[in-house]
C-alpha cells in the first residue's frame, strides 16, 4: 500500500469512478476494495464487479485488485463457492503480463496465507492447491522484481511455518537445486544460493543436511562466479549452525579451509567475519587444532582488509573457547553474568559465601602470588587420589573437562575433615607421586601433616626436580672428560635456567630462600671458572662449593636446609635420585626478620641481574597462545598504521569476553593490555571500557576489582563526559560489587557528576538521578543524608524540566529510605528543608515542584500518613492561594487524582478531610479555567507523566 498516495495524486479521477472519493493518504483504515460494495450503473454483483476489474485493460485496475486481495478474501470467506471463485481469479491474475501486477499479488501472498491458516477448518487445502504453486513459479519469473518479491514471500512463509515439510522437500528444494545447478544462469544461481543460505536456519536439520548441504558444498568450490563463493562464505556460519557439529567437521570445515585460502580477498574477508559462528559449531579439539592456525593465517594475510576483519573477529573467536566450568561464570538467558559454583565448592562446603559475587574467598590469607597463579588440580580417573599440578609450564594435552581450578582456600579445618579418607591431600598441600614422573618422591604425607597452618596457607612451590635431574645428568656426562672450569660453565648455565623458572613464584618466602641458595651456588661456580685452570678433583670442588654456600646463606628454616642438601647433592652429582629417596616435607615457618632479609637480598639480586626483572609471563592453557599474543598486540601503535585505525577500540570492545574466557586466574595476561587501553589517547577506546567495566568486575571478583579496576574506574570519573557517561550508566552495578568500606569512598565523588563539560548535556544529569535512586540501597541513612541529599536538591533545581521531574522521584526515594530504616529524625529534617527550599521558593517552578513531590509521596506511600498530614499537608494546601495558575493546576491534580483517593482521606470524621475538601471547592471556583477543570473532573488516568504535565505548563 506504499504506492497509494502516488496513485491518489496521479489518477484521482479513476479513484472517484471506483468509489474512492473518501480515500486518501490519511485514510489508512479504508478498504481498498470498498468500491465492490457500492452499487454502480452496471448493476453487477460484487463478485462480477471483482472479475470485471481484475481483468480490465487498465493496468491500474488490476493493481488495485491485487493489492486488495486480503479484503476480498475476508468478504467472500463465508461462502465456499464464492471463495473458490476468487481463488481461481487469483490464479489467473498471477499470470498477468504486467510485472507490477504480479509483484503486487506476490506481496499479498503472506498475509493471505496467514488468513487462510486462521480459517483452516473452512479451507484446509486452499493455500497448498492455489497459492503455493504461484510462489514456486515466481522463483523462476523472468522479471527480476517479481523474483525478489517471490523470494521475500517464501522466506516469510517459512519463518511463519506456513509451508508443510512435504512441500518444502518436494516443491521448494527441487526448484532451488535446479536454479543453483552448474549449468544454470548466473543471475538465477546467485539468487538461488542466497535463498538457500537464508532459509537453512528455518528448515529442519535433516532437510538441510540431505537436500541442501551437498549443493552448498559444490557452490563453495564454484570456480565460475566469485559472487557465489562470496555468498557461501558470508553465510557459512548459518549453514554450520543448521547442520550441527558432525556434518560441519566432516563436510564443511574442508570447504571453509578452501574459502579461507581463496585467491579473491573478499572471500577471505567474509570468512574472517563469520569465523566465530563457525567455531561455535565445532568441537574444542577442532577449534584448537585446526581453526586456530587457520585464523592466525587470516590475521597475517597480505590484504589489509582481511587482516582488519580478522582482528575485529579475534575477540569473538577467542570467546568460543569459554568453558563455564573453568571460568566459574555463565551467561543467563537475559544476558547477565551469573556465578556457577564449582563442584569442589559444592561438595566440600567451601568457605566462600553463597551470596558473594566472587569466586575467590574473601578471607583468604594467601600471598599475592597465590591469587594470581591459582593452583591447578588434575583429577585422575583411575585412582581416588588428588595430585596438585604445580609446574609453571602448562601442557595443552591435559584433559580440561577433568580439571578444576582453585582460586582460594578454606579457612576452617573442619572443611578438611569432610574430604574422603582416600584423598590424603588437600588444596594447598603438594603431593608428588611416582606415577606423575617425579622421581624420588613416592612416599605419602603422614596423617598428622595433612593440616598444618604453614602448609595449609602457603602457595604450592614449583617443582624443579626434573631440572635438577637434568643438571645431574649433564654434570656426570662431562665429569670425566671436562675440566673443572668447563664443569663450572655447564653448572652455571643450568643454575641460571633453574633460577629463571623460579621467578614466577618470587612472592613466596620458601622460593626466595631457594633462589638465595642457588644464587650462592652460581657465584661459587663463577668463582671457580675465573680461578686457576688446573684440574682439580671433583671432591675438592664440591667441598669448596658447599663451604661458600654455607657462608653465604643466612639462618634459615628446616625447609631451606633440606632444599640446600638436595641442591648440593644434585649439583655435586654424588647421589642418584632413586625411589628410595624421601619426599620433601614443608614443616616450618619463616620468621618476619628472615623474610625481610630475603626480600633485601632478592632486590639486590634483581638489580644485579637484569633477566630477573621480567614480569610474569602471559602464559595460560585456555586458548592457543598465538591467539592471545595476537590479541595483546592489538594495542601496538603499529597495528593502527598497518591494520586499522580503530583496532584498539575493537580490542576494548571484546576484552570482557576474552577475560571471561580466560577466567580470573589468568587476568595477569590481560592486565597490562587493559591498563594500556584505559590510557589510550582515543576517547572512544576509553569510553568502550567505561561502558563494560562493571561486567569485567563481575568476572574478576572483588579482590582483583579492588586492586586493578578501581584505579582505572577512578580515572574514568575524571575523564571526558563521553567517557564518564559509560561509568555513570552502570555506576550502581559497579559500586555494589565493592566492599562497603571501599564503596563509601565514592560518596564524596558522586557530587562531581553534577558538573559537566557542557551544561547543555542535561541527559548526563538525568542519568545521574536515575542511578542515585538505585544507589540509595547501598548506603545507610546517615550517609544518604550527609552526601546524597545535597545532590538530589541540586538536581531538583536544574534548568531542564526532565532532570527536575526525575529528581523529584529521587527525593521521594530518599524519604522512603529514611522512614524505611527507622530514621524518622533524618526524614523530618529533610522534609523541613523541602518546605523551606521549594514551598517558599521565589520562583513558581519551585513551588510547583513541591506540589509534585507531595503527590509522589502520597502515591508511593513512602512515609507514615500521620507524618505527612502533620508536616507536608498544611504547606501543600496553602498553595491554593498561589498567584501562578500552573502551581494551582498541579495542586488540583494532586488533591483530586491522588490525595482524596486514599482510604485515609475517605474515612468519615477525618479532621484533615474537611480542609482538603475546602481547598478543592476553592479551586473549583478558580478564575483560571484549567485550575477549575482539574479540580472538578477526575481524569481516568490517575497519574500524569512528567512530559504531559510539562506540556500543559
CORUR-V524702 format. One record per backbone hydrogen bond with DSSP energy under -1.0 kcal/mol. NH is the residue of the N-H (numbers start at 1). CO is the residue of the C=O. E is the energy in kcal/mol with one decimal. If there is no record, write none. Layout:
BEGIN
<<NH	CO	E> <NH	CO	E>>
END
This chain:
BEGIN
<<4	1	-1.3> <7	3	-2.1> <8	4	-2.8> <9	5	-1.6> <10	6	-2.4> <11	7	-2.6> <15	11	-1.7> <16	12	-2.2> <17	13	-1.8> <18	14	-1.4> <19	16	-1.1> <20	15	-3.2> <23	20	-1.6> <27	24	-1.5> <30	27	-1.1> <34	31	-1.2> <36	33	-1.5> <37	34	-1.6> <43	40	-1.0> <49	45	-3.0> <50	46	-2.1> <51	47	-2.0> <52	48	-2.0> <53	49	-2.2> <54	50	-2.2> <55	51	-1.2> <56	53	-1.1> <62	58	-1.4> <63	59	-2.1> <64	60	-2.3> <65	61	-2.0> <66	62	-2.3> <67	63	-2.4> <68	64	-1.5> <72	68	-1.8> <73	69	-2.6> <74	70	-1.9> <75	71	-2.0> <76	72	-2.0> <83	79	-2.4> <84	80	-2.2> <85	81	-1.8> <86	82	-2.2> <87	83	-1.9> <88	84	-2.0> <89	85	-1.7> <90	86	-2.1> <91	87	-2.0> <92	88	-2.1> <93	89	-2.8> <94	90	-1.9> <95	92	-1.1> <96	93	-1.7> <102	98	-1.6> <103	99	-2.5> <104	100	-2.4> <105	101	-2.2> <106	102	-2.4> <107	103	-1.9> <109	106	-1.0> <112	108	-1.9> <113	109	-2.7> <114	110	-2.2> <115	111	-2.1> <116	112	-2.5> <117	113	-2.1> <118	114	-1.9> <119	115	-1.6> <120	117	-1.1> <122	119	-1.3> <123	119	-1.9> <129	125	-2.3> <130	126	-2.2> <132	127	-2.8> <135	131	-1.9> <136	132	-2.1> <137	133	-2.2> <138	134	-2.2> <140	137	-1.5> <141	138	-1.2> <147	143	-2.0> <148	144	-2.3> <149	145	-1.9> <150	146	-2.3> <151	147	-2.6> <152	148	-2.4> <153	149	-2.1> <154	150	-2.3> <155	151	-2.2> <156	152	-2.0> <157	153	-2.4> <158	154	-2.4> <159	155	-2.5> <160	156	-2.1> <162	157	-2.6> <168	164	-2.0> <169	165	-2.2> <170	166	-2.4> <171	167	-2.3> <172	167	-2.0> <173	168	-2.9> <175	171	-1.0> <176	172	-1.9> <177	173	-2.5> <178	174	-2.1> <179	175	-2.0> <180	176	-1.6> <181	178	-1.1> <184	181	-1.8> <189	185	-2.5> <190	186	-2.3> <191	187	-1.9> <192	188	-2.4> <193	189	-2.6> <194	190	-1.6> <195	191	-2.0> <196	192	-2.3> <197	193	-2.1> <198	194	-1.8> <199	195	-2.1> <202	199	-1.1> <208	204	-2.1> <209	205	-2.5> <210	206	-2.3> <211	207	-2.2> <213	208	-2.7> <216	212	-2.3> <217	213	-2.4> <218	214	-1.7> <219	215	-2.5> <220	216	-1.8> <222	219	-1.5> <229	225	-1.2> <230	226	-2.4> <231	227	-2.0> <232	228	-2.1> <233	229	-2.5> <234	230	-2.5> <235	231	-1.6> <236	233	-1.0> <239	235	-1.7> <240	236	-2.3> <241	237	-2.3> <242	238	-1.7> <243	239	-1.9> <244	240	-1.9> <248	244	-1.5> <249	245	-2.6> <250	246	-1.8> <251	247	-2.7> <252	247	-1.3> <253	248	-2.7> <256	252	-2.5> <257	253	-2.1> <258	254	-1.6> <259	255	-2.4> <260	256	-2.2> <262	259	-1.4> <267	264	-1.1> <268	264	-1.2> <269	265	-2.5> <270	266	-2.0> <271	267	-2.1> <272	268	-2.2> <273	269	-1.8> <274	270	-1.4> <278	274	-1.8> <279	275	-2.7> <280	276	-2.2> <287	283	-2.6> <288	284	-2.1> <289	285	-2.9> <290	286	-2.1> <291	286	-2.2> <292	287	-1.1> <294	290	-1.4> <295	291	-2.5> <296	292	-2.1> <297	293	-1.7> <298	294	-1.4> <299	295	-2.2> <300	296	-1.6> <301	298	-1.5> <307	303	-2.0> <308	304	-2.5> <309	305	-2.1> <310	306	-2.5> <311	307	-2.6> <312	308	-1.8> <313	309	-1.4> <317	313	-2.3> <318	314	-2.5> <319	315	-1.9> <320	317	-1.2> <321	318	-1.9> <322	319	-1.4> <326	323	-1.3> <327	323	-2.8> <328	324	-2.1> <330	338	-2.3> <332	336	-2.9> <335	332	-1.4> <338	330	-2.4> <340	328	-2.7> <346	342	-1.9> <347	343	-2.9> <348	344	-2.1> <350	345	-2.1> <356	353	-1.2> <371	367	-1.2> <372	368	-1.7> <373	369	-2.1> <377	404	-2.3> <378	387	-1.4> <379	402	-2.1> <389	376	-2.1> <403	400	-1.1> <404	377	-1.8> <406	375	-1.7> <415	412	-1.3> <417	413	-1.2> <419	416	-1.6> <423	420	-1.4> <429	426	-2.1> <437	434	-1.7> <438	433	-1.1> <441	438	-1.2> <449	446	-1.5> <450	447	-1.2> <456	452	-3.6> <457	453	-1.3> <458	454	-1.1> <468	464	-2.5> <469	465	-2.5> <470	466	-2.3> <471	467	-2.2> <472	468	-2.5> <473	469	-2.3> <474	470	-2.4> <475	471	-2.0> <476	472	-2.5> <477	473	-2.1> <478	474	-1.6> <482	478	-1.6> <487	483	-2.5> <488	484	-2.6> <489	485	-2.0> <490	486	-2.4> <491	487	-2.7> <492	488	-2.6> <493	489	-2.2> <494	490	-2.2> <495	491	-2.8> <496	492	-2.3> <497	493	-1.8> <498	494	-2.2> <499	495	-2.5> <500	496	-2.2> <501	497	-1.6> <505	502	-1.6> <506	503	-1.1> <508	505	-1.5> <512	508	-2.0> <513	509	-2.1> <514	510	-2.2> <515	511	-2.7> <516	512	-2.1> <517	513	-2.1> <518	514	-2.5> <519	515	-2.4> <520	516	-2.0> <521	517	-2.1> <522	518	-2.3> <523	519	-2.2> <524	520	-2.1> <525	521	-2.4> <526	522	-2.4> <527	523	-2.2> <528	524	-2.1> <529	525	-1.8> <530	526	-1.3> <541	537	-1.8> <542	538	-2.4> <543	539	-2.3> <544	540	-2.4> <545	541	-2.5> <546	542	-2.5> <547	543	-2.1> <548	544	-2.4> <549	545	-2.1> <550	546	-2.2> <551	547	-2.0> <552	548	-2.3> <553	549	-2.3> <561	557	-2.0> <562	558	-2.3> <563	559	-2.4> <564	560	-2.5> <565	561	-2.3> <566	562	-2.4> <567	563	-2.8> <568	564	-3.0> <569	565	-2.5> <570	566	-2.1> <571	567	-3.0> <572	568	-2.7> <574	569	-1.2> <581	578	-1.5> <595	591	-2.0> <596	592	-2.1> <597	593	-2.2> <598	594	-2.7> <599	595	-2.3> <600	596	-2.3> <601	597	-2.4> <602	598	-2.7> <603	599	-2.2> <604	600	-2.0> <605	601	-2.4> <606	602	-2.7> <607	603	-2.0> <608	604	-2.0> <609	605	-1.6> <612	609	-1.5> <613	610	-2.4> <614	611	-1.2> <619	617	-1.9> <628	624	-1.5> <629	625	-2.6> <630	626	-2.3> <631	627	-2.2> <632	628	-2.7> <633	629	-1.4> <634	631	-1.4> <636	633	-1.8> <639	636	-1.5> <642	638	-2.0> <643	639	-2.8> <644	639	-1.2> <647	644	-1.4> <650	646	-1.7> <651	647	-2.0> <652	648	-2.4> <653	649	-2.3> <654	650	-1.7> <658	654	-2.0> <659	655	-2.9> <660	656	-2.3> <661	657	-1.8> <662	658	-2.6> <663	659	-2.1> <666	663	-1.6> <667	664	-1.5> <669	666	-1.7> <670	667	-1.4> <671	667	-1.6> <674	670	-2.8> <675	671	-2.3> <676	672	-2.2> <677	673	-2.5> <678	674	-2.4> <680	677	-1.6> <686	682	-1.4> <687	683	-2.5> <688	684	-1.9> <689	685	-1.8> <690	686	-2.3> <691	687	-1.9> <696	692	-2.0> <697	693	-1.7> <698	694	-1.3> <699	695	-1.7> <700	696	-2.4> <701	697	-2.1> <705	701	-1.9> <706	702	-2.3> <707	703	-1.7> <708	704	-3.0> <709	705	-1.0> <710	705	-2.4> <713	709	-3.0> <714	710	-2.5> <715	711	-1.6> <716	712	-2.1> <717	713	-1.5> <719	716	-1.5> <724	720	-3.0> <725	721	-2.1> <727	723	-1.1> <728	724	-2.9> <729	725	-2.4> <731	728	-1.6> <734	730	-1.8> <735	731	-2.6> <736	732	-2.1> <737	734	-1.2> <738	735	-1.3> <743	739	-3.0> <744	740	-1.8> <746	743	-1.4> <747	744	-1.3> <750	746	-1.2> <752	749	-1.4> <753	750	-1.5> <761	758	-2.0> <762	760	-2.6> <766	762	-2.1> <767	763	-2.4> <768	764	-1.7> <769	765	-2.0> <770	766	-1.9> <771	767	-2.4> <772	768	-2.4> <773	769	-1.5> <774	770	-1.0> <775	771	-2.5> <776	772	-1.4> <777	774	-1.1> <778	775	-2.3> <779	776	-1.1> <784	780	-2.1> <785	781	-2.5> <786	782	-2.3> <787	783	-2.3> <789	784	-2.0> <792	788	-2.3> <793	789	-2.2> <794	790	-2.0> <795	791	-2.3> <796	792	-1.8> <798	795	-1.6> <804	800	-1.7> <805	801	-2.6> <806	802	-1.8> <807	803	-1.7> <808	804	-1.8> <809	805	-1.1> <810	806	-1.2> <811	807	-2.2> <812	808	-2.0> <813	809	-2.2> <814	810	-2.1> <815	811	-2.2> <816	812	-2.3> <817	813	-1.9> <818	814	-2.2> <819	815	-2.5> <820	816	-1.8> <823	818	-3.0> <827	823	-2.0> <828	824	-2.6> <829	825	-2.1> <830	826	-2.2> <831	827	-2.3> <832	828	-2.3> <833	829	-1.8> <834	830	-2.1> <835	831	-2.4> <836	832	-2.2> <837	833	-2.5> <838	834	-2.6> <839	834	-1.0> <840	835	-1.4> <841	838	-1.4> <847	843	-1.3> <848	844	-2.4> <849	845	-2.0> <850	846	-1.7> <851	847	-1.6> <852	848	-2.0> <853	849	-2.6> <854	850	-2.3> <855	851	-2.0> <856	852	-2.6> <857	853	-2.4> <858	854	-1.9> <859	855	-2.2> <860	856	-2.5> <861	857	-1.2> <862	857	-1.1> <868	864	-1.8> <869	865	-2.6> <870	866	-1.1> <871	867	-2.3> <872	868	-2.5> <873	868	-2.3> <876	872	-2.2> <877	873	-2.7> <878	874	-1.5> <879	876	-1.5> <880	877	-1.7> <881	878	-1.2> <882	879	-1.9> <888	884	-1.4> <889	885	-2.7> <890	886	-1.6> <891	887	-1.8> <892	888	-2.5> <893	889	-2.1> <894	890	-2.4> <895	891	-2.3> <896	892	-2.7> <897	893	-2.5> <899	894	-2.8> <900	895	-2.5> <902	899	-1.4> <910	907	-1.2> <916	912	-1.8> <917	913	-2.6> <918	914	-2.3> <919	915	-1.7> <920	916	-2.0> <921	917	-2.4> <922	918	-2.1> <923	919	-2.1> <924	920	-2.1> <925	921	-1.2> <926	923	-1.5> <932	928	-2.1> <933	929	-2.3> <934	930	-2.3> <935	931	-1.7> <937	933	-2.9> <949	945	-2.0> <950	946	-2.2> <951	947	-2.2> <952	948	-1.9> <953	949	-1.0>>
END
